[in-house]
């Protein structure tokens, strides 16, 4: 099998084709992506990981992170979920998956709350694996607010880091990075 690299615009067209032509729902695509992330966690055997910190933005990459959290919780893993960004401005898939995860998990931390942000370094030290679901292939430019601090804290954690789709802070087309970029040990992306 040959690896194929596509631009973010091509990826959007591929997803749209899967939805429109094959009738695969966005929800099914997201569930498949989450299953692949969990499968990769098992493959690299960080299964000895007993606690995961999943840091989610409010776009579709964050929605992927919430679905991964649900899958890990179903496997009886300890999962801490952190949201960075205004939940009210989240993508429809993010909002839907947030409502689902809130029915399963009582505590979801907002990194837009000063106390939670200040405690992030200490809280990440409790995790054995961090999953980066802040931004995905749609990221361009630079970050607003606290995201730089959050990414620096992730990178300084000395924990095993997994990025969904691509490292947060990296432009999918150019590979250029914002002021900071998550430095993962593993990137889980879908193959074509």
Secondary structure, 3 states (H helix, E strand, C coil): CCCCCCCHHHHHHHHHHHHHCCCCCHHHHHHHHHHHHHHHHHHCCCCCCCEEEEEECCCHHHHHHHHHHHHHHHCCCEEEEEECCCHHHCCHHHHHHHHHHHHHCCCEEECCCHHHHHCHHHHHCCCCEEEEECCCCCCCCCCCCCHHHHHHHHHCCCCEEEEECCCCCECCCCCCECCCCCCCCEEECCCC
